[in-house]
């Protein structure tokens, strides 16, 4: 983003302004997703516990999951 902005200041074609805006928008979306992801994960886990479902942890066998309690 900074490189495109510097190029535009030095006389590069104006369409690079659009690229700067796209870069900025993508950075904002990424930042919001990074901030909200833990909230979404916790919300999903709490919702699953309320419905009585156990969350499968990667690497666990189905037998271990069947014996595990969700308490």
PDB file of N, CA, C and O in Angstrom:
ATOM      1  N   UNK A   1       0.833  -1.177   0.000  1.00  0.00           N
ATOM      2  CA  UNK A   1       0.000   0.000   0.000  1.00  0.00           C
ATOM      3  C   UNK A   1       0.873   1.234   0.000  1.00  0.00           C
ATOM      4  O   UNK A   1       0.626   2.164  -0.767  1.00  0.00           O
ATOM      5  N   UNK A   2       1.871   1.261   0.828  1.00  0.00           N
ATOM      6  CA  UNK A   2       2.748   2.421   0.920  1.00  0.00           C
ATOM      7  C   UNK A   2       3.517   2.637  -0.382  1.00  0.00           C
ATOM      8  O   UNK A   2       3.726   3.774  -0.807  1.00  0.00           O
ATOM      9  N   UNK A   3       3.930   1.554  -1.002  1.00  0.00           N
ATOM     10  CA  UNK A   3       4.673   1.657  -2.255  1.00  0.00           C
ATOM     11  C   UNK A   3       3.811   2.291  -3.340  1.00  0.00           C
ATOM     12  O   UNK A   3       4.275   3.173  -4.062  1.00  0.00           O
ATOM     13  N   UNK A   4       2.564   1.849  -3.460  1.00  0.00           N
ATOM     14  CA  UNK A   4       1.661   2.434  -4.461  1.00  0.00           C
ATOM     15  C   UNK A   4       1.403   3.902  -4.168  1.00  0.00           C
ATOM     16  O   UNK A   4       1.393   4.723  -5.085  1.00  0.00           O
ATOM     17  N   UNK A   5       1.196   4.244  -2.904  1.00  0.00           N
ATOM     18  CA  UNK A   5       0.946   5.638  -2.545  1.00  0.00           C
ATOM     19  C   UNK A   5       2.149   6.509  -2.888  1.00  0.00           C
ATOM     20  O   UNK A   5       1.985   7.628  -3.374  1.00  0.00           O
ATOM     21  N   UNK A   6       3.343   6.010  -2.641  1.00  0.00           N
ATOM     22  CA  UNK A   6       4.564   6.757  -2.967  1.00  0.00           C
ATOM     23  C   UNK A   6       4.698   6.934  -4.473  1.00  0.00           C
ATOM     24  O   UNK A   6       5.089   8.003  -4.943  1.00  0.00           O
ATOM     25  N   UNK A   7       4.380   5.899  -5.225  1.00  0.00           N
ATOM     26  CA  UNK A   7       4.473   5.992  -6.683  1.00  0.00           C
ATOM     27  C   UNK A   7       3.489   7.029  -7.227  1.00  0.00           C
ATOM     28  O   UNK A   7       3.829   7.777  -8.144  1.00  0.00           O
ATOM     29  N   UNK A   8       2.280   7.083  -6.675  1.00  0.00           N
ATOM     30  CA  UNK A   8       1.288   8.055  -7.129  1.00  0.00           C
ATOM     31  C   UNK A   8       1.761   9.470  -6.819  1.00  0.00           C
ATOM     32  O   UNK A   8       1.591  10.376  -7.634  1.00  0.00           O
ATOM     33  N   UNK A   9       2.358   9.664  -5.638  1.00  0.00           N
ATOM     34  CA  UNK A   9       2.879  10.989  -5.277  1.00  0.00           C
ATOM     35  C   UNK A   9       3.965  11.439  -6.242  1.00  0.00           C
ATOM     36  O   UNK A   9       4.120  12.636  -6.487  1.00  0.00           O
ATOM     37  N   UNK A  10       4.713  10.499  -6.788  1.00  0.00           N
ATOM     38  CA  UNK A  10       5.820  10.841  -7.689  1.00  0.00           C
ATOM     39  C   UNK A  10       5.404  10.890  -9.153  1.00  0.00           C
ATOM     40  O   UNK A  10       6.252  11.038 -10.033  1.00  0.00           O
ATOM     41  N   UNK A  11       4.107  10.767  -9.423  1.00  0.00           N
ATOM     42  CA  UNK A  11       3.635  10.953 -10.787  1.00  0.00           C
ATOM     43  C   UNK A  11       3.247   9.702 -11.534  1.00  0.00           C
ATOM     44  O   UNK A  11       3.125   9.733 -12.758  1.00  0.00           O
ATOM     45  N   UNK A  12       3.051   8.614 -10.842  1.00  0.00           N
ATOM     46  CA  UNK A  12       2.614   7.381 -11.501  1.00  0.00           C
ATOM     47  C   UNK A  12       1.151   7.533 -11.925  1.00  0.00           C
ATOM     48  O   UNK A  12       0.477   8.463 -11.484  1.00  0.00           O
ATOM     49  N   UNK A  13       0.658   6.635 -12.769  1.00  0.00           N
ATOM     50  CA  UNK A  13      -0.734   6.725 -13.230  1.00  0.00           C
ATOM     51  C   UNK A  13      -1.728   6.746 -12.068  1.00  0.00           C
ATOM     52  O   UNK A  13      -1.494   6.142 -11.021  1.00  0.00           O
ATOM     53  N   UNK A  14      -2.824   7.442 -12.271  1.00  0.00           N
ATOM     54  CA  UNK A  14      -3.818   7.624 -11.230  1.00  0.00           C
ATOM     55  C   UNK A  14      -4.573   6.368 -10.839  1.00  0.00           C
ATOM     56  O   UNK A  14      -5.144   6.311  -9.749  1.00  0.00           O
ATOM     57  N   UNK A  15      -4.592   5.346 -11.712  1.00  0.00           N
ATOM     58  CA  UNK A  15      -5.323   4.128 -11.368  1.00  0.00           C
ATOM     59  C   UNK A  15      -4.707   3.443 -10.152  1.00  0.00           C
ATOM     60  O   UNK A  15      -5.353   2.603  -9.527  1.00  0.00           O
ATOM     61  N   UNK A  16      -3.469   3.789  -9.809  1.00  0.00           N
ATOM     62  CA  UNK A  16      -2.859   3.195  -8.619  1.00  0.00           C
ATOM     63  C   UNK A  16      -3.574   3.661  -7.349  1.00  0.00           C
ATOM     64  O   UNK A  16      -3.498   2.990  -6.320  1.00  0.00           O
ATOM     65  N   UNK A  17      -4.270   4.809  -7.410  1.00  0.00           N
ATOM     66  CA  UNK A  17      -5.075   5.242  -6.268  1.00  0.00           C
ATOM     67  C   UNK A  17      -6.151   4.213  -5.947  1.00  0.00           C
ATOM     68  O   UNK A  17      -6.447   3.952  -4.781  1.00  0.00           O
ATOM     69  N   UNK A  18      -6.728   3.637  -6.985  1.00  0.00           N
ATOM     70  CA  UNK A  18      -7.743   2.601  -6.778  1.00  0.00           C
ATOM     71  C   UNK A  18      -7.114   1.387  -6.104  1.00  0.00           C
ATOM     72  O   UNK A  18      -7.720   0.786  -5.217  1.00  0.00           O
ATOM     73  N   UNK A  19      -5.918   1.029  -6.514  1.00  0.00           N
ATOM     74  CA  UNK A  19      -5.232  -0.100  -5.895  1.00  0.00           C
ATOM     75  C   UNK A  19      -4.961   0.179  -4.420  1.00  0.00           C
ATOM     76  O   UNK A  19      -5.088  -0.721  -3.590  1.00  0.00           O
ATOM     77  N   UNK A  20      -4.588   1.418  -4.083  1.00  0.00           N
ATOM     78  CA  UNK A  20      -4.355   1.777  -2.688  1.00  0.00           C
ATOM     79  C   UNK A  20      -5.635   1.586  -1.885  1.00  0.00           C
ATOM     80  O   UNK A  20      -5.596   1.063  -0.772  1.00  0.00           O
ATOM     81  N   UNK A  21      -6.760   2.001  -2.434  1.00  0.00           N
ATOM     82  CA  UNK A  21      -8.031   1.825  -1.741  1.00  0.00           C
ATOM     83  C   UNK A  21      -8.374   0.349  -1.553  1.00  0.00           C
ATOM     84  O   UNK A  21      -8.877  -0.046  -0.501  1.00  0.00           O
ATOM     85  N   UNK A  22      -8.105  -0.461  -2.566  1.00  0.00           N
ATOM     86  CA  UNK A  22      -8.366  -1.898  -2.459  1.00  0.00           C
ATOM     87  C   UNK A  22      -7.462  -2.525  -1.394  1.00  0.00           C
ATOM     88  O   UNK A  22      -7.914  -3.348  -0.598  1.00  0.00           O
ATOM     89  N   UNK A  23      -6.187  -2.134  -1.382  1.00  0.00           N
ATOM     90  CA  UNK A  23      -5.266  -2.651  -0.365  1.00  0.00           C
ATOM     91  C   UNK A  23      -5.734  -2.267   1.032  1.00  0.00           C
ATOM     92  O   UNK A  23      -5.700  -3.082   1.954  1.00  0.00           O
ATOM     93  N   UNK A  24      -6.167  -1.027   1.181  1.00  0.00           N
ATOM     94  CA  UNK A  24      -6.642  -0.555   2.474  1.00  0.00           C
ATOM     95  C   UNK A  24      -7.882  -1.327   2.909  1.00  0.00           C
ATOM     96  O   UNK A  24      -7.976  -1.750   4.061  1.00  0.00           O
ATOM     97  N   UNK A  25      -8.826  -1.510   2.001  1.00  0.00           N
ATOM     98  CA  UNK A  25     -10.060  -2.222   2.327  1.00  0.00           C
ATOM     99  C   UNK A  25      -9.757  -3.662   2.743  1.00  0.00           C
ATOM    100  O   UNK A  25     -10.342  -4.160   3.705  1.00  0.00           O
ATOM    101  N   UNK A  26      -8.862  -4.326   2.039  1.00  0.00           N
ATOM    102  CA  UNK A  26      -8.497  -5.692   2.397  1.00  0.00           C
ATOM    103  C   UNK A  26      -7.821  -5.751   3.764  1.00  0.00           C
ATOM    104  O   UNK A  26      -8.047  -6.692   4.524  1.00  0.00           O
ATOM    105  N   UNK A  27      -7.000  -4.762   4.081  1.00  0.00           N
ATOM    106  CA  UNK A  27      -6.350  -4.721   5.390  1.00  0.00           C
ATOM    107  C   UNK A  27      -7.379  -4.530   6.495  1.00  0.00           C
ATOM    108  O   UNK A  27      -7.264  -5.137   7.560  1.00  0.00           O
ATOM    109  N   UNK A  28      -8.379  -3.695   6.255  1.00  0.00           N
ATOM    110  CA  UNK A  28      -9.430  -3.469   7.256  1.00  0.00           C
ATOM    111  C   UNK A  28     -10.230  -4.757   7.474  1.00  0.00           C
ATOM    112  O   UNK A  28     -10.526  -5.115   8.614  1.00  0.00           O
ATOM    113  N   UNK A  29     -10.580  -5.450   6.392  1.00  0.00           N
ATOM    114  CA  UNK A  29     -11.329  -6.698   6.527  1.00  0.00           C
ATOM    115  C   UNK A  29     -10.522  -7.734   7.298  1.00  0.00           C
ATOM    116  O   UNK A  29     -11.063  -8.441   8.149  1.00  0.00           O
ATOM    117  N   UNK A  30      -9.241  -7.825   7.004  1.00  0.00           N
ATOM    118  CA  UNK A  30      -8.378  -8.779   7.692  1.00  0.00           C
ATOM    119  C   UNK A  30      -8.293  -8.451   9.179  1.00  0.00           C
ATOM    120  O   UNK A  30      -8.350  -9.354  10.014  1.00  0.00           O
ATOM    121  N   UNK A  31      -8.160  -7.175   9.520  1.00  0.00           N
ATOM    122  CA  UNK A  31      -8.057  -6.768  10.920  1.00  0.00           C
ATOM    123  C   UNK A  31      -9.340  -7.092  11.681  1.00  0.00           C
ATOM    124  O   UNK A  31      -9.280  -7.597  12.802  1.00  0.00           O
ATOM    125  N   UNK A  32     -10.499  -6.810  11.088  1.00  0.00           N
ATOM    126  CA  UNK A  32     -11.765  -7.111  11.752  1.00  0.00           C
ATOM    127  C   UNK A  32     -11.934  -8.612  11.942  1.00  0.00           C
ATOM    128  O   UNK A  32     -12.404  -9.056  12.989  1.00  0.00           O
ATOM    129  N   UNK A  33     -11.557  -9.385  10.948  1.00  0.00           N
ATOM    130  CA  UNK A  33     -11.667 -10.839  11.065  1.00  0.00           C
ATOM    131  C   UNK A  33     -10.746 -11.357  12.163  1.00  0.00           C
ATOM    132  O   UNK A  33     -11.130 -12.244  12.925  1.00  0.00           O
ATOM    133  N   UNK A  34      -9.538 -10.812  12.250  1.00  0.00           N
ATOM    134  CA  UNK A  34      -8.596 -11.238  13.286  1.00  0.00           C
ATOM    135  C   UNK A  34      -9.108 -10.887  14.677  1.00  0.00           C
ATOM    136  O   UNK A  34      -8.884 -11.640  15.624  1.00  0.00           O
ATOM    137  N   UNK A  35      -9.785  -9.767  14.810  1.00  0.00           N
ATOM    138  CA  UNK A  35     -10.319  -9.364  16.111  1.00  0.00           C
ATOM    139  C   UNK A  35     -11.552 -10.167  16.507  1.00  0.00           C
ATOM    140  O   UNK A  35     -11.748 -10.459  17.687  1.00  0.00           O
ATOM    141  N   UNK A  36     -12.376 -10.524  15.543  1.00  0.00           N
ATOM    142  CA  UNK A  36     -13.636 -11.192  15.847  1.00  0.00           C
ATOM    143  C   UNK A  36     -13.547 -12.718  15.848  1.00  0.00           C
ATOM    144  O   UNK A  36     -14.446 -13.376  16.371  1.00  0.00           O
ATOM    145  N   UNK A  37     -12.502 -13.289  15.285  1.00  0.00           N
ATOM    146  CA  UNK A  37     -12.392 -14.753  15.203  1.00  0.00           C
ATOM    147  C   UNK A  37     -12.460 -15.433  16.568  1.00  0.00           C
ATOM    148  O   UNK A  37     -13.178 -16.424  16.699  1.00  0.00           O
ATOM    149  N   UNK A  38     -11.748 -14.952  17.597  1.00  0.00           N
ATOM    150  CA  UNK A  38     -11.878 -15.619  18.903  1.00  0.00           C
ATOM    151  C   UNK A  38     -13.310 -15.577  19.451  1.00  0.00           C
ATOM    152  O   UNK A  38     -13.765 -16.532  20.082  1.00  0.00           O
ATOM    153  N   UNK A  39     -14.003 -14.489  19.212  1.00  0.00           N
ATOM    154  CA  UNK A  39     -15.393 -14.375  19.677  1.00  0.00           C
ATOM    155  C   UNK A  39     -16.258 -15.404  18.965  1.00  0.00           C
ATOM    156  O   UNK A  39     -17.087 -16.056  19.599  1.00  0.00           O
ATOM    157  N   UNK A  40     -16.080 -15.557  17.665  1.00  0.00           N
ATOM    158  CA  UNK A  40     -16.851 -16.534  16.893  1.00  0.00           C
ATOM    159  C   UNK A  40     -16.565 -17.958  17.362  1.00  0.00           C
ATOM    160  O   UNK A  40     -17.476 -18.782  17.444  1.00  0.00           O
ATOM    161  N   UNK A  41     -15.306 -18.244  17.667  1.00  0.00           N
ATOM    162  CA  UNK A  41     -14.928 -19.591  18.111  1.00  0.00           C
ATOM    163  C   UNK A  41     -15.588 -19.910  19.448  1.00  0.00           C
ATOM    164  O   UNK A  41     -16.158 -20.987  19.626  1.00  0.00           O
ATOM    165  N   UNK A  42     -15.508 -18.965  20.387  1.00  0.00           N
ATOM    166  CA  UNK A  42     -16.117 -19.182  21.703  1.00  0.00           C
ATOM    167  C   UNK A  42     -17.630 -19.298  21.571  1.00  0.00           C
ATOM    168  O   UNK A  42     -18.247 -20.142  22.221  1.00  0.00           O
ATOM    169  N   UNK A  43     -18.221 -18.469  20.750  1.00  0.00           N
ATOM    170  CA  UNK A  43     -19.674 -18.512  20.554  1.00  0.00           C
ATOM    171  C   UNK A  43     -20.100 -19.873  20.003  1.00  0.00           C
ATOM    172  O   UNK A  43     -21.103 -20.434  20.444  1.00  0.00           O
ATOM    173  N   UNK A  44     -19.352 -20.399  19.052  1.00  0.00           N
ATOM    174  CA  UNK A  44     -19.665 -21.713  18.491  1.00  0.00           C
ATOM    175  C   UNK A  44     -19.510 -22.827  19.512  1.00  0.00           C
ATOM    176  O   UNK A  44     -20.316 -23.758  19.541  1.00  0.00           O
ATOM    177  N   UNK A  45     -18.483 -22.742  20.352  1.00  0.00           N
ATOM    178  CA  UNK A  45     -18.267 -23.769  21.364  1.00  0.00           C
ATOM    179  C   UNK A  45     -19.363 -23.730  22.423  1.00  0.00           C
ATOM    180  O   UNK A  45     -19.844 -24.774  22.863  1.00  0.00           O
ATOM    181  N   UNK A  46     -19.755 -22.528  22.830  1.00  0.00           N
ATOM    182  CA  UNK A  46     -20.816 -22.394  23.829  1.00  0.00           C
ATOM    183  C   UNK A  46     -22.138 -22.895  23.257  1.00  0.00           C
ATOM    184  O   UNK A  46     -22.892 -23.585  23.942  1.00  0.00           O
ATOM    185  N   UNK A  47     -22.416 -22.552  22.014  1.00  0.00           N
ATOM    186  CA  UNK A  47     -23.644 -23.017  21.381  1.00  0.00           C
ATOM    187  C   UNK A  47     -23.689 -24.531  21.265  1.00  0.00           C
ATOM    188  O   UNK A  47     -24.743 -25.137  21.459  1.00  0.00           O
ATOM    189  N   UNK A  48     -22.558 -25.144  20.950  1.00  0.00           N
ATOM    190  CA  UNK A  48     -22.503 -26.598  20.830  1.00  0.00           C
ATOM    191  C   UNK A  48     -22.720 -27.265  22.181  1.00  0.00           C
ATOM    192  O   UNK A  48     -23.381 -28.299  22.267  1.00  0.00           O
ATOM    193  N   UNK A  49     -22.168 -26.678  23.231  1.00  0.00           N
ATOM    194  CA  UNK A  49     -22.350 -27.257  24.569  1.00  0.00           C
ATOM    195  C   UNK A  49     -23.806 -27.148  25.011  1.00  0.00           C
ATOM    196  O   UNK A  49     -24.336 -28.051  25.659  1.00  0.00           O
ATOM    197  N   UNK A  50     -24.448 -26.037  24.657  1.00  0.00           N
ATOM    198  CA  UNK A  50     -25.853 -25.866  25.031  1.00  0.00           C
ATOM    199  C   UNK A  50     -26.740 -26.888  24.331  1.00  0.00           C
ATOM    200  O   UNK A  50     -27.755 -27.315  24.882  1.00  0.00           O
ATOM    201  N   UNK A  51     -26.363 -27.279  23.124  1.00  0.00           N
ATOM    202  CA  UNK A  51     -27.142 -28.257  22.367  1.00  0.00           C
ATOM    203  C   UNK A  51     -26.754 -29.684  22.720  1.00  0.00           C
ATOM    204  O   UNK A  51     -27.344 -30.628  22.194  1.00  0.00           O
ATOM    205  N   UNK A  52     -25.780 -29.861  23.593  1.00  0.00           N
ATOM    206  CA  UNK A  52     -25.377 -31.190  24.039  1.00  0.00           C
ATOM    207  C   UNK A  52     -24.430 -31.899  23.098  1.00  0.00           C
ATOM    208  O   UNK A  52     -24.294 -33.120  23.168  1.00  0.00           O
ATOM    209  N   UNK A  53     -23.774 -31.169  22.225  1.00  0.00           N
ATOM    210  CA  UNK A  53     -22.836 -31.787  21.292  1.00  0.00           C
ATOM    211  C   UNK A  53     -21.422 -31.656  21.827  1.00  0.00           C
ATOM    212  O   UNK A  53     -21.077 -30.655  22.454  1.00  0.00           O
ATOM    213  N   UNK A  54     -20.614 -32.659  21.580  1.00  0.00           N
ATOM    214  CA  UNK A  54     -19.200 -32.585  21.924  1.00  0.00           C
ATOM    215  C   UNK A  54     -18.434 -32.102  20.705  1.00  0.00           C
ATOM    216  O   UNK A  54     -18.706 -32.525  19.581  1.00  0.00           O
ATOM    217  N   UNK A  55     -17.489 -31.229  20.928  1.00  0.00           N
ATOM    218  CA  UNK A  55     -16.645 -30.782  19.826  1.00  0.00           C
ATOM    219  C   UNK A  55     -15.497 -31.764  19.657  1.00  0.00           C
ATOM    220  O   UNK A  55     -14.836 -32.121  20.633  1.00  0.00           O
ATOM    221  N   UNK A  56     -15.257 -32.196  18.447  1.00  0.00           N
ATOM    222  CA  UNK A  56     -14.191 -33.142  18.154  1.00  0.00           C
ATOM    223  C   UNK A  56     -12.886 -32.378  18.038  1.00  0.00           C
ATOM    224  O   UNK A  56     -12.774 -31.428  17.264  1.00  0.00           O
ATOM    225  N   UNK A  57     -11.909 -32.799  18.809  1.00  0.00           N
ATOM    226  CA  UNK A  57     -10.588 -32.190  18.743  1.00  0.00           C
ATOM    227  C   UNK A  57      -9.791 -32.946  17.701  1.00  0.00           C
ATOM    228  O   UNK A  57      -9.832 -34.175  17.645  1.00  0.00           O
ATOM    229  N   UNK A  58      -9.067 -32.208  16.875  1.00  0.00           N
ATOM    230  CA  UNK A  58      -8.297 -32.840  15.811  1.00  0.00           C
ATOM    231  C   UNK A  58      -7.322 -33.855  16.405  1.00  0.00           C
ATOM    232  O   UNK A  58      -6.590 -33.549  17.346  1.00  0.00           O
ATOM    233  N   UNK A  59      -7.319 -35.035  15.859  1.00  0.00           N
ATOM    234  CA  UNK A  59      -6.406 -36.070  16.305  1.00  0.00           C
ATOM    235  C   UNK A  59      -7.055 -37.072  17.252  1.00  0.00           C
ATOM    236  O   UNK A  59      -6.466 -38.119  17.523  1.00  0.00           O
ATOM    237  N   UNK A  60      -8.248 -36.783  17.764  1.00  0.00           N
ATOM    238  CA  UNK A  60      -8.923 -37.730  18.650  1.00  0.00           C
ATOM    239  C   UNK A  60      -9.640 -38.784  17.814  1.00  0.00           C
ATOM    240  O   UNK A  60     -10.163 -38.500  16.736  1.00  0.00           O
ATOM    241  N   UNK A  61      -9.652 -39.981  18.328  1.00  0.00           N
ATOM    242  CA  UNK A  61     -10.394 -41.033  17.640  1.00  0.00           C
ATOM    243  C   UNK A  61     -11.873 -40.908  17.991  1.00  0.00           C
ATOM    244  O   UNK A  61     -12.226 -40.271  18.983  1.00  0.00           O
ATOM    245  N   UNK A  62     -12.734 -41.511  17.182  1.00  0.00           N
ATOM    246  CA  UNK A  62     -14.170 -41.454  17.445  1.00  0.00           C
ATOM    247  C   UNK A  62     -14.512 -42.148  18.756  1.00  0.00           C
ATOM    248  O   UNK A  62     -15.453 -41.751  19.443  1.00  0.00           O
ATOM    249  N   UNK A  63     -13.757 -43.177  19.104  1.00  0.00           N
ATOM    250  CA  UNK A  63     -14.002 -43.894  20.356  1.00  0.00           C
ATOM    251  C   UNK A  63     -13.728 -42.974  21.550  1.00  0.00           C
ATOM    252  O   UNK A  63     -14.500 -42.959  22.508  1.00  0.00           O
ATOM    253  N   UNK A  64     -12.641 -42.211  21.498  1.00  0.00           N
ATOM    254  CA  UNK A  64     -12.301 -41.305  22.587  1.00  0.00           C
ATOM    255  C   UNK A  64     -13.345 -40.202  22.708  1.00  0.00           C
ATOM    256  O   UNK A  64     -13.668 -39.777  23.818  1.00  0.00           O
ATOM    257  N   UNK A  65     -13.872 -39.735  21.591  1.00  0.00           N
ATOM    258  CA  UNK A  65     -14.882 -38.696  21.612  1.00  0.00           C
ATOM    259  C   UNK A  65     -16.177 -39.241  22.203  1.00  0.00           C
ATOM    260  O   UNK A  65     -16.859 -38.538  22.948  1.00  0.00           O
ATOM    261  N   UNK A  66     -16.522 -40.481  21.880  1.00  0.00           N
ATOM    262  CA  UNK A  66     -17.752 -41.083  22.400  1.00  0.00           C
ATOM    263  C   UNK A  66     -17.698 -41.238  23.906  1.00  0.00           C
ATOM    264  O   UNK A  66     -18.719 -41.102  24.580  1.00  0.00           O
ATOM    265  N   UNK A  67     -16.513 -41.523  24.448  1.00  0.00           N
ATOM    266  CA  UNK A  67     -16.370 -41.700  25.892  1.00  0.00           C
ATOM    267  C   UNK A  67     -16.237 -40.379  26.628  1.00  0.00           C
ATOM    268  O   UNK A  67     -16.463 -40.331  27.837  1.00  0.00           O
ATOM    269  N   UNK A  68     -15.883 -39.320  25.945  1.00  0.00           N
ATOM    270  CA  UNK A  68     -15.674 -38.028  26.608  1.00  0.00           C
ATOM    271  C   UNK A  68     -17.006 -37.408  26.993  1.00  0.00           C
ATOM    272  O   UNK A  68     -18.017 -37.572  26.310  1.00  0.00           O
ATOM    273  N   UNK A  69     -16.973 -36.703  28.087  1.00  0.00           N
ATOM    274  CA  UNK A  69     -18.196 -35.978  28.488  1.00  0.00           C
ATOM    275  C   UNK A  69     -18.004 -34.520  28.135  1.00  0.00           C
ATOM    276  O   UNK A  69     -16.873 -34.041  28.053  1.00  0.00           O
ATOM    277  N   UNK A  70     -19.095 -33.813  27.927  1.00  0.00           N
ATOM    278  CA  UNK A  70     -19.039 -32.408  27.546  1.00  0.00           C
ATOM    279  C   UNK A  70     -19.173 -31.480  28.745  1.00  0.00           C
ATOM    280  O   UNK A  70     -19.364 -30.277  28.571  1.00  0.00           O
ATOM    281  N   UNK A  71     -19.078 -32.004  29.931  1.00  0.00           N
ATOM    282  CA  UNK A  71     -19.269 -31.158  31.118  1.00  0.00           C
ATOM    283  C   UNK A  71     -18.081 -30.284  31.397  1.00  0.00           C
ATOM    284  O   UNK A  71     -18.091 -29.517  32.360  1.00  0.00           O
TER     285      UNK A  71
END
